[in-house]
Amino acid sequence: MIDRNTYVNALMDALPDVISSQELAGQIVDVVFSVPTRALENGNEVELPGLGSISLDRSRGAGCLSYSSAGAHMQCSVQ
């Protein structure tokens, strides 16, 4: 599980002149992490630079996540 506060604090530390509050930093972190989820929900593939890509394989049923890298292909069901 991702610890949201780690990213909120890192963002505030990295950009103290821009990120003025923990609330704003939290909103930014939430947006950044929602993008891949929404892309998958919309049927798009999510590219993970240096790792590969993930997508939902609806032909195999609800919640089937497909991961592809340059050298391997793995599928698993997430329920």
Secondary structure, DSSP 8 states (H G I E B T S, - for coil): ---HHHHHHHHHHH-TTT---HHHHHHHHHHHHHHHHHHHHTT--EEETTTEEEEE-GGG-TTEEEEE-SS-EEEEE--
